[in-house]
Amino acid sequence: MSDERLRTLRDCVRPFPDFPEPGVLFRDISPLLKDPVAFRTLIDLLEDHLRASFPKIDFIAGECLDSRGFLIGPPLAQRLGIGFVPIRKKGKLPGPTESVSYTLEYGKAELEIQSDAVEPGQKVVIVDDLLATGGTMCAACELLRRLKAEILECLVIIELKLLKGSEKLHSIPFYSLLQYD
């Protein structure tokens, strides 16, 4: 992967100390989303990685809680010529759903997916903007397991390595473009 392209992305990530609470260093990708060249570079890198790693993917699933992963999943799915499946906070999806409660860094939450979002055995990549403690990603994995999907990988832009969230994914493959200590 091109160091120059990764440097372009890293340069667009803004640190905000003490947000949303004292002691937390928030990594903001808003400038990356605002810059069309950087955003195209992001989607190019994610597309290149997935095409090289998996010959067949049926869906991209994106976390749509209070996350910017929702802004990355649909264009990536479109580039790959596949569908996008939203995973949302409880009460935001119509029809029958599966739901799971989980612990966030700052409290508790609940995620849902529509019960007919994927068929058993379909191959899914879960995309989000950031992996911190891993609670949200683990909840998304649990929902897709309940639907009997095959989770190929959990894919994020940013991984906060010190929080060791990827360790909670156990045997599920994980990939991050940018890592911070």
Backbone bond lengths (Angstrom), bond angles and torsions (degrees), N, CA, C in turn:
res aa  C-N    CA-C-N  psi(-1)  N-CA   C-N-CA  omega(-1)  CA-C   N-CA-C  phi
1 M - - - 1.455 - - 1.526 108.10 -
2 S 1.297 116.58 140.62 1.453 121.94 -175.56 1.523 112.02 -68.53
3 D 1.336 115.59 123.40 1.464 120.12 176.46 1.519 111.15 -62.28
4 E 1.327 116.48 -34.98 1.461 120.43 179.77 1.529 110.91 -64.11
5 R 1.321 116.66 -42.86 1.477 119.33 179.18 1.519 110.84 -66.29
6 L 1.323 117.66 -40.09 1.470 120.24 176.86 1.527 111.13 -66.12
7 R 1.321 116.68 -37.71 1.465 120.58 177.89 1.532 110.11 -63.00
8 T 1.343 116.42 -38.86 1.466 120.79 176.60 1.525 110.32 -57.70
9 L 1.329 116.83 -45.17 1.469 120.70 179.29 1.521 110.88 -66.33
10 R 1.319 116.28 -48.03 1.475 120.47 -178.32 1.527 110.90 -58.29
11 D 1.332 116.81 -38.30 1.459 120.78 179.92 1.527 112.35 -65.42
12 C 1.326 116.96 -21.29 1.473 121.12 -179.40 1.531 113.18 -90.25
13 V 1.306 117.98 -6.51 1.469 121.15 -179.46 1.530 108.25 -89.74
14 R 1.341 115.76 122.05 1.472 121.25 -178.98 1.515 110.71 -99.31
15 P 1.318 117.11 133.07 1.468 119.47 173.73 1.536 110.53 -87.89
16 F 1.327 116.42 136.42 1.462 122.63 174.07 1.525 108.18 -124.42
17 P 1.343 117.24 101.98 1.466 119.71 178.74 1.528 111.43 -66.87
18 D 1.326 114.86 146.88 1.472 122.98 174.66 1.523 113.21 61.35
19 F 1.327 116.89 35.08 1.470 121.11 174.15 1.521 108.09 -130.49
20 P 1.302 119.47 133.06 1.459 130.58 3.37 1.530 114.29 -84.49
21 E 1.342 115.75 1.23 1.463 119.26 177.57 1.522 108.49 -149.80
22 P 1.325 117.74 161.15 1.462 120.67 -178.45 1.534 112.01 -55.36
23 G 1.324 114.75 137.40 1.459 120.92 177.93 1.514 114.37 93.46
24 V 1.333 117.81 -10.29 1.462 121.40 -179.72 1.531 108.92 -98.96
25 L 1.331 116.71 131.86 1.464 121.86 173.60 1.528 107.23 -102.32
26 F 1.313 116.52 105.59 1.461 123.14 -177.07 1.521 109.58 -82.13
27 R 1.323 117.47 130.98 1.467 123.26 176.98 1.523 107.79 -100.61
28 D 1.321 117.07 109.63 1.464 123.76 -173.09 1.517 110.89 -98.08
29 I 1.341 116.73 122.08 1.467 120.95 177.99 1.526 112.24 -96.94
30 S 1.323 118.30 8.01 1.470 120.21 179.86 1.530 112.99 -54.56
31 P 1.344 119.83 -43.20 1.471 118.46 177.66 1.528 112.64 -61.82
32 L 1.323 117.60 -33.36 1.462 121.88 177.79 1.530 110.29 -65.48
33 L 1.327 116.37 -40.49 1.459 120.96 179.56 1.524 111.24 -69.99
34 K 1.318 116.61 -30.50 1.463 122.84 -177.14 1.534 112.11 -77.14
35 D 1.305 117.32 -26.74 1.463 122.99 -176.26 1.534 109.18 -93.51
36 P 1.350 118.54 110.95 1.472 119.53 -175.16 1.528 113.71 -61.97
37 V 1.326 118.04 -33.15 1.468 120.34 178.94 1.526 110.11 -69.95
38 A 1.329 116.69 -45.37 1.469 120.26 179.03 1.528 110.96 -64.68
39 F 1.335 117.41 -41.29 1.469 120.11 179.95 1.532 110.43 -64.91
40 R 1.326 117.22 -41.97 1.467 120.61 177.22 1.528 109.56 -62.27
41 T 1.338 117.05 -40.86 1.465 121.30 177.76 1.525 110.41 -60.93
42 L 1.324 116.99 -43.25 1.467 121.42 177.43 1.528 111.13 -57.74
43 I 1.314 116.43 -51.92 1.471 119.87 -178.47 1.529 110.53 -65.19
44 D 1.335 117.74 -38.02 1.476 121.01 176.20 1.529 110.91 -58.39
45 L 1.332 116.62 -48.21 1.470 120.53 -178.52 1.529 111.55 -63.35
46 L 1.326 117.30 -43.19 1.463 120.29 178.79 1.528 110.84 -65.53
47 E 1.328 116.52 -42.72 1.465 120.63 177.68 1.526 110.76 -61.53
48 D 1.334 117.11 -47.01 1.469 120.67 179.25 1.526 110.77 -57.39
49 H 1.323 116.58 -45.15 1.466 120.81 -179.74 1.531 110.91 -60.83
50 L 1.337 116.98 -48.25 1.469 119.46 -176.62 1.523 112.05 -67.82
51 R 1.315 117.40 -40.70 1.471 119.68 178.68 1.532 110.99 -63.18
52 A 1.329 116.67 -37.75 1.470 120.50 179.81 1.528 111.93 -74.00
53 S 1.324 117.08 -26.89 1.463 120.65 -173.36 1.523 114.83 -94.00
54 F 1.330 117.11 -31.46 1.467 120.01 -171.67 1.520 110.83 -136.17
55 P 1.339 117.15 118.08 1.464 119.42 179.05 1.530 113.28 -69.58
56 K 1.328 116.88 -25.78 1.467 119.61 -178.58 1.522 109.58 -140.35
57 I 1.323 115.02 124.14 1.462 123.13 173.34 1.524 105.87 -130.49
58 D 1.321 116.98 133.22 1.464 120.06 178.52 1.530 112.34 -90.15
59 F 1.337 117.04 -38.74 1.461 120.51 -176.28 1.511 111.60 -147.60
60 I 1.319 114.23 151.44 1.459 122.59 163.73 1.515 105.35 -100.10
61 A 1.326 117.60 129.59 1.467 121.71 173.97 1.522 106.96 -108.49
62 G 1.316 115.75 131.10 1.455 119.55 -177.80 1.497 111.74 -123.79
63 E 1.299 114.06 139.07 1.453 119.98 179.49 1.517 109.12 -80.30
64 C 1.286 115.06 127.03 1.461 121.81 -174.16 1.513 110.42 -120.87
65 L 1.291 117.44 33.69 1.456 120.53 -179.86 1.521 106.81 -71.47
66 D 1.276 118.38 -102.65 1.457 122.41 173.14 1.511 106.56 -116.48
67 S 1.306 115.57 40.16 1.441 123.02 -168.65 1.512 110.88 -113.09
68 R 1.310 115.31 154.04 1.458 119.77 174.08 1.517 111.13 -90.74
69 G 1.326 117.51 4.05 1.459 120.91 174.85 1.515 111.40 -59.96
70 F 1.314 115.66 -28.59 1.455 121.59 178.92 1.527 111.01 -64.84
71 L 1.323 117.56 -27.26 1.456 121.36 -179.42 1.522 112.11 -80.91
72 I 1.325 117.24 -15.19 1.460 122.14 -177.64 1.520 111.59 -98.68
73 G 1.324 116.47 -38.60 1.462 120.91 -175.70 1.515 115.60 -59.24
74 P 1.356 119.47 -51.85 1.471 119.05 -177.77 1.527 114.87 -60.89
75 P 1.353 120.40 -44.97 1.465 116.62 178.24 1.530 113.09 -66.66
76 L 1.335 116.59 -32.40 1.453 119.84 177.14 1.528 110.34 -67.07
77 A 1.325 116.98 -44.78 1.470 120.84 177.53 1.527 110.74 -60.58
78 Q 1.323 116.15 -42.69 1.468 120.36 179.67 1.524 110.62 -61.00
79 R 1.330 117.65 -43.13 1.464 121.90 178.51 1.519 111.61 -60.58
80 L 1.340 115.45 -36.52 1.464 120.59 -178.34 1.527 112.27 -84.61
81 G 1.324 117.23 -7.78 1.460 121.12 179.86 1.521 112.82 72.82
82 I 1.337 116.57 32.63 1.462 121.45 -179.44 1.530 109.33 -128.85
83 G 1.324 116.34 174.14 1.453 121.14 -179.18 1.518 113.16 -86.19
84 F 1.329 113.96 165.61 1.456 122.45 177.33 1.522 108.64 -119.31
85 V 1.325 116.34 134.95 1.461 122.94 -179.98 1.533 108.53 -117.00
86 P 1.337 117.92 120.01 1.464 119.00 178.96 1.525 113.00 -82.20
87 I 1.308 113.99 142.31 1.464 122.25 170.19 1.518 104.61 -116.48
88 R 1.332 116.73 119.57 1.465 120.77 -169.74 1.514 111.67 -122.92
89 K 1.339 115.15 168.15 1.451 117.99 173.59 1.519 108.83 -72.02
90 K 1.314 116.06 154.36 1.460 123.28 -173.40 1.534 111.54 -52.89
91 G 1.327 114.28 137.37 1.454 121.18 176.00 1.507 115.35 88.75
92 K 1.333 118.89 3.71 1.465 121.90 -177.24 1.522 113.90 -103.07
93 L 1.339 117.79 -10.00 1.461 121.02 -178.86 1.523 110.57 -112.09
94 P 1.333 118.16 135.88 1.468 120.71 177.84 1.526 111.28 -79.10
95 G 1.318 115.39 163.40 1.458 121.51 175.53 1.515 112.77 77.07
96 P 1.326 115.80 -175.35 1.462 120.48 179.63 1.528 110.76 -64.42
97 T 1.321 115.61 138.36 1.465 120.91 -179.18 1.518 110.89 -136.29
98 E 1.323 114.31 161.07 1.457 123.24 167.32 1.520 105.19 -105.09
99 S 1.327 117.17 141.96 1.461 118.75 178.55 1.522 110.21 -136.04
100 V 1.332 114.37 157.37 1.454 121.36 179.28 1.530 108.14 -146.23
101 S 1.334 115.38 138.53 1.468 121.65 174.81 1.522 108.53 -94.24
102 Y 1.330 116.17 149.07 1.460 120.35 179.70 1.519 109.23 -154.87
103 T 1.321 115.05 168.43 1.456 121.51 -179.09 1.517 109.63 -100.98
104 L 1.316 115.89 130.26 1.460 123.25 174.02 1.520 109.53 -94.23
105 E 1.339 115.81 171.95 1.454 119.46 174.71 1.526 110.77 -59.67
106 Y 1.343 117.17 -30.65 1.468 121.23 -172.67 1.525 112.77 -119.58
107 G 1.315 119.36 19.71 1.466 120.47 179.84 1.518 111.72 154.09
108 K 1.332 115.86 -151.23 1.464 122.13 179.81 1.523 109.49 -120.96
109 A 1.337 115.72 157.57 1.460 121.45 179.11 1.524 109.05 -153.51
110 E 1.313 115.47 174.64 1.457 121.44 178.87 1.528 108.11 -140.29
111 L 1.333 115.94 134.05 1.461 122.53 177.98 1.515 110.31 -113.21
112 E 1.341 114.90 154.18 1.464 121.17 177.28 1.522 110.58 -136.45
113 I 1.325 113.42 156.36 1.457 122.51 170.77 1.523 106.50 -138.72
114 Q 1.321 117.58 146.14 1.465 119.26 177.36 1.521 109.03 -65.70
115 S 1.317 115.83 139.59 1.465 122.02 -174.07 1.523 113.38 -61.04
116 D 1.334 116.98 -24.78 1.461 120.36 -179.69 1.533 112.35 -106.35
117 A 1.336 117.29 20.21 1.469 121.33 -175.99 1.524 112.79 -62.88
118 V 1.322 116.95 -39.74 1.464 121.59 177.71 1.524 108.70 -138.33
119 E 1.306 114.88 156.34 1.461 121.82 177.04 1.527 108.90 -93.99
120 P 1.332 117.58 154.11 1.469 119.69 176.11 1.529 110.85 -53.28
121 G 1.328 115.13 134.75 1.456 121.15 177.30 1.519 115.51 87.65
122 Q 1.336 117.62 -10.41 1.460 117.80 179.18 1.524 109.93 -68.57
123 K 1.323 114.98 145.63 1.458 122.67 -174.56 1.534 109.79 -92.05
124 V 1.344 115.39 123.97 1.464 121.15 -173.05 1.526 110.31 -129.81
125 V 1.338 115.37 140.09 1.458 122.95 169.91 1.523 106.64 -111.70
126 I 1.322 116.40 129.49 1.466 121.70 178.25 1.523 108.21 -94.76
127 V 1.340 116.31 128.42 1.462 121.98 -176.98 1.520 109.50 -118.62
128 D 1.327 115.87 135.79 1.459 121.44 173.52 1.522 108.00 -146.25
129 D 1.320 116.12 167.89 1.455 119.07 -178.58 1.518 112.36 -79.32
130 L 1.338 117.34 -35.10 1.451 119.91 -171.09 1.523 110.85 -148.52
131 L 1.325 115.39 143.08 1.459 121.05 171.85 1.522 107.63 -115.60
132 A 1.327 115.78 118.87 1.465 121.75 176.97 1.523 107.74 -107.98
133 T 1.324 117.66 -98.53 1.465 120.39 -178.92 1.522 113.00 -82.42
134 G 1.334 117.42 -13.12 1.458 121.02 175.54 1.513 115.69 93.36
135 G 1.327 118.39 -2.41 1.456 120.66 -176.59 1.511 114.32 -60.84
136 T 1.326 117.17 -46.76 1.463 120.97 -178.75 1.523 110.73 -66.99
137 M 1.324 117.00 -42.72 1.464 120.34 -179.46 1.531 110.79 -64.91
138 C 1.325 116.85 -41.13 1.468 120.09 177.33 1.522 111.21 -62.68
139 A 1.330 116.75 -38.49 1.467 120.53 178.15 1.523 110.35 -64.96
140 A 1.321 117.32 -42.40 1.464 120.72 177.73 1.527 110.49 -62.14
141 C 1.317 117.10 -41.57 1.471 121.21 177.59 1.530 110.56 -61.55
142 E 1.325 116.81 -43.04 1.466 121.04 178.92 1.524 111.06 -59.72
143 L 1.322 117.44 -43.73 1.467 120.76 178.99 1.521 111.17 -61.11
144 L 1.316 117.40 -44.75 1.465 120.17 -179.91 1.524 111.80 -69.44
145 R 1.335 117.55 -33.05 1.468 120.19 174.31 1.528 110.47 -62.69
146 R 1.321 116.49 -41.17 1.476 120.05 179.28 1.523 111.49 -61.14
147 L 1.326 116.62 -31.81 1.464 120.56 177.36 1.524 111.60 -85.91
148 K 1.336 116.01 1.26 1.464 123.61 178.10 1.528 113.17 65.07
149 A 1.335 115.55 30.96 1.466 120.37 174.47 1.527 108.98 -76.63
150 E 1.314 116.13 156.41 1.456 121.57 172.26 1.531 107.28 -94.84
151 I 1.307 117.22 111.90 1.462 121.40 -179.18 1.527 107.53 -84.84
152 L 1.323 115.82 111.95 1.460 120.64 -178.63 1.525 111.80 -77.95
153 E 1.346 115.56 -38.27 1.459 119.26 -174.98 1.522 109.81 -169.69
154 C 1.323 114.62 153.44 1.459 122.95 167.70 1.520 105.41 -106.11
155 L 1.323 116.75 125.62 1.457 123.52 -171.11 1.521 109.51 -124.99
156 V 1.328 117.01 127.86 1.466 120.85 178.99 1.526 110.30 -134.55
157 I 1.322 114.97 160.60 1.459 120.05 173.43 1.523 109.09 -76.46
158 I 1.343 116.58 -50.25 1.461 122.35 -173.59 1.517 111.16 -121.39
159 E 1.317 115.25 134.34 1.463 122.05 173.00 1.528 108.25 -117.96
160 L 1.318 116.93 127.72 1.461 122.29 174.01 1.526 106.88 -92.49
161 K 1.322 116.65 93.68 1.466 123.52 -170.02 1.526 113.77 -58.49
162 L 1.326 117.62 -38.67 1.474 120.68 -176.34 1.526 112.70 -61.67
163 L 1.333 117.07 -25.60 1.464 120.29 -178.04 1.530 112.76 -84.45
164 K 1.332 117.51 -10.14 1.467 124.33 172.44 1.531 114.51 56.43
165 G 1.327 116.51 34.00 1.461 120.52 179.36 1.513 113.84 -62.94
166 S 1.340 117.43 -32.81 1.467 119.38 -178.18 1.526 111.89 -66.10
167 E 1.328 117.42 -25.25 1.468 120.32 177.75 1.522 111.52 -64.53
168 K 1.318 117.95 -28.78 1.466 121.54 179.73 1.517 112.45 -71.86
169 L 1.321 117.69 -16.27 1.463 121.09 -179.23 1.519 111.83 -79.01
170 H 1.325 117.19 -11.89 1.460 124.86 177.57 1.522 111.32 53.80
171 S 1.305 119.07 -110.18 1.466 121.40 -171.73 1.532 113.38 -89.12
172 I 1.313 118.75 0.25 1.467 120.14 -179.25 1.524 108.52 -81.13
173 P 1.327 117.48 126.04 1.461 119.60 178.13 1.526 111.13 -57.90
174 F 1.329 115.52 144.95 1.463 121.66 -176.22 1.528 108.46 -136.57
175 Y 1.349 115.42 141.25 1.450 120.57 178.13 1.527 109.69 -142.46
176 S 1.340 115.85 135.09 1.466 121.14 175.63 1.523 108.87 -130.09
177 L 1.336 115.97 141.33 1.464 119.95 176.89 1.520 111.76 -75.66
178 L 1.334 116.33 -44.88 1.463 121.83 -176.59 1.517 109.50 -122.12
179 Q 1.315 116.19 138.21 1.463 120.83 178.65 1.525 108.13 -123.47
180 Y 1.336 114.50 140.34 1.460 121.93 175.52 1.511 108.45 -129.61
181 D 1.334 116.42 143.95 1.464 121.10 175.79 1.516 110.20 -82.62
